[in-house]
Amino acid sequence: MTEGTLYQTRTSPYARMVRIVLAEKGLEDRFAILEAQTRQAESPYYAVNPSGRVPYLERSDGPGLEDSRLIIEYLDGLRSPTQFAGDFEVRRLESVARSMLDGLAVLARECRRPESEQSPTIVAHERARAARFADLWEREVAHPLMREGFNVAQLTLVVTLQ
């Protein structure tokens, strides 16, 4: 019997982070993973998660969880030692990586649209943002917390750069 179901989409970097944590914590066999049908008017997934966002963790022991940060924190607590909570500085670095990821996710979504429907303004804005973040990470990657253990800041940056 599983402890819950992870709803995800193959292309979601946020769901990818959760899948990595499942593997790192050795929890893959405890949760089913299902592909959610998002952005479809009559998707049965909306009965599970009204917002339609992924990832979403349906739990057998309580209410479902939406938001990769919250899901990662929950999964991290299921098996010791915890490694993805982090202190303030780890969370600061994770926030910087997540901001970069958010912009790149917007860019990827925009570029998957038919060319006639793409916004050149959005594409240019997100590319410029990515370049600024690349410059910032040239400095931040030398931070000692980016070289020790495997933490949520490293996880977020790895998924961002994939």
Secondary structure per residue as TSV (DSSP state, phi and psi in degrees):
chain	resnum	aa	ss	phi	psi
A	1	M	-	360.0	135.3
A	2	T	-	-86.7	160.6
A	3	E	S	-92.0	-1.5
A	4	G	E	162.2	-175.8
A	5	T	E	-131.2	130.2
A	6	L	E	-95.1	117.6
A	7	Y	E	-94.0	133.0
A	8	Q	E	-153.1	170.9
A	9	T	-	-121.4	150.7
A	10	R	T	-58.9	-33.9
A	11	T	T	-92.1	-5.3
A	12	S	-	-75.1	118.6
A	13	P	H	-67.4	-27.0
A	14	Y	H	-69.6	-40.5
A	15	A	H	-67.1	-35.2
A	16	R	H	-60.6	-40.3
A	17	M	H	-60.3	-42.7
A	18	V	H	-65.5	-41.5
A	19	R	H	-62.4	-38.0
A	20	I	H	-63.6	-42.5
A	21	V	H	-64.8	-41.4
A	22	L	H	-54.9	-44.4
A	23	A	H	-69.1	-45.7
A	24	E	H	-60.9	-36.1
A	25	K	T	-89.8	-3.3
A	26	G	T	68.5	37.4
A	27	L	-	-109.8	7.7
A	28	E	G	-56.7	-36.4
A	29	D	G	-79.2	-5.9
A	30	R	G	-96.3	-9.0
A	31	F	E	-135.4	132.8
A	32	A	E	-76.3	150.2
A	33	I	E	-122.4	122.1
A	34	L	E	-122.4	145.8
A	35	E	E	-81.6	120.0
A	36	A	-	-84.6	140.9
A	37	Q	-	-94.0	99.7
A	38	T	-	-103.3	164.8
A	39	R	S	57.9	32.9
A	40	Q	-	-125.0	130.4
A	41	A	T	-53.6	-41.3
A	42	E	T	-112.0	30.8
A	43	S	-	-63.0	131.7
A	44	P	T	-65.0	-17.4
A	45	Y	H	-61.4	-29.9
A	46	Y	H	-65.0	-21.7
A	47	A	H	-72.9	-26.1
A	48	V	H	-83.0	-49.4
A	49	N	-	-134.3	101.7
A	50	P	T	-57.0	-28.0
A	51	S	T	-73.5	-25.2
A	52	G	-	78.1	3.0
A	53	R	-	-81.3	154.3
A	54	V	S	-126.4	153.3
A	55	P	-	-78.0	159.7
A	56	Y	E	-140.6	128.9
A	57	L	E	-109.3	111.2
A	58	E	E	-85.5	121.5
A	59	R	E	-105.9	146.0
A	60	S	S	-80.5	-16.0
A	61	D	S	-106.6	13.0
A	62	G	S	167.0	-170.9
A	63	P	S	-63.4	154.8
A	64	G	-	-67.4	160.1
A	65	L	E	-122.2	129.5
A	66	E	E	-115.7	143.5
A	67	D	S	105.0	121.0
A	68	S	H	-59.7	-37.0
A	69	R	H	-59.8	-47.1
A	70	L	H	-65.4	-43.2
A	71	I	H	-63.4	-43.6
A	72	I	H	-61.6	-43.4
A	73	E	H	-62.0	-42.4
A	74	Y	H	-62.2	-49.6
A	75	L	H	-63.4	-39.4
A	76	D	H	-59.5	-35.3
A	77	G	T	-77.4	-10.1
A	78	L	T	-77.3	-23.4
A	79	R	S	-142.7	126.3
A	80	S	S	-77.2	154.8
A	81	P	S	-80.7	155.3
A	82	T	-	-72.9	142.5
A	83	Q	-	-137.4	-8.2
A	84	F	S	-112.7	7.4
A	85	A	S	-78.5	-63.3
A	86	G	-	80.2	151.9
A	87	D	-	-85.2	-173.0
A	88	F	H	-55.1	-46.6
A	89	E	H	-66.9	-37.4
A	90	V	H	-64.0	-43.2
A	91	R	H	-66.6	-33.6
A	92	R	H	-63.0	-47.8
A	93	L	H	-63.1	-39.4
A	94	E	H	-62.5	-39.5
A	95	S	H	-64.0	-40.1
A	96	V	H	-64.1	-45.0
A	97	A	H	-64.5	-39.4
A	98	R	H	-67.0	-36.9
A	99	S	H	-61.9	-41.1
A	100	M	H	-64.6	-44.3
A	101	L	H	-60.0	-43.9
A	102	D	H	-58.6	-44.8
A	103	G	H	-65.3	-41.9
A	104	L	H	-67.9	-31.4
A	105	A	H	-66.3	-40.5
A	106	V	H	-62.7	-45.2
A	107	L	H	-60.7	-45.8
A	108	A	H	-62.8	-43.3
A	109	R	H	-63.2	-41.5
A	110	E	H	-64.5	-41.8
A	111	C	H	-72.7	-18.8
A	112	R	H	-80.4	-14.9
A	113	R	S	-71.4	157.2
A	114	P	-	-56.0	143.7
A	115	E	G	-54.2	-37.1
A	116	S	G	-67.2	-17.5
A	117	E	G	-103.2	-3.8
A	118	Q	-	-75.3	147.9
A	119	S	-	-99.0	112.0
A	120	P	H	-59.2	-31.3
A	121	T	H	-65.5	-46.3
A	122	I	H	-65.0	-44.6
A	123	V	H	-59.4	-47.1
A	124	A	H	-64.2	-42.3
A	125	H	H	-62.0	-47.0
A	126	E	H	-70.9	-32.7
A	127	R	H	-66.8	-40.8
A	128	A	H	-65.7	-40.0
A	129	R	H	-62.3	-43.7
A	130	A	H	-60.5	-40.0
A	131	A	H	-65.2	-40.0
A	132	R	H	-64.0	-41.8
A	133	F	H	-66.2	-37.0
A	134	A	H	-60.7	-42.1
A	135	D	H	-62.6	-43.2
A	136	L	H	-62.6	-42.4
A	137	W	H	-70.6	-20.2
A	138	E	H	-58.3	-33.0
A	139	R	H	-87.9	-47.5
A	140	E	H	-66.8	-27.4
A	141	V	T	-63.6	-20.3
A	142	A	T	-81.9	-5.9
A	143	H	S	-59.2	136.2
A	144	P	G	-54.1	-34.0
A	145	L	G	-69.2	-16.5
A	146	M	G	-86.0	-2.4
A	147	R	S	-118.5	0.9
A	148	E	S	-124.6	141.3
A	149	G	S	58.0	-164.1
A	150	F	-	-131.4	110.0
A	151	N	-	-120.3	177.9
A	152	V	H	-66.5	-29.8
A	153	A	H	-66.6	-45.4
A	154	Q	H	-64.2	-43.8
A	155	L	H	-56.3	-48.3
A	156	T	H	-65.0	-41.5
A	157	L	H	-66.0	-41.4
A	158	V	H	-59.1	-47.7
A	159	V	H	-66.0	-37.1
A	160	T	H	-60.1	-40.2
A	161	L	H	-86.3	-4.3
A	162	Q	-	-75.6	360.0
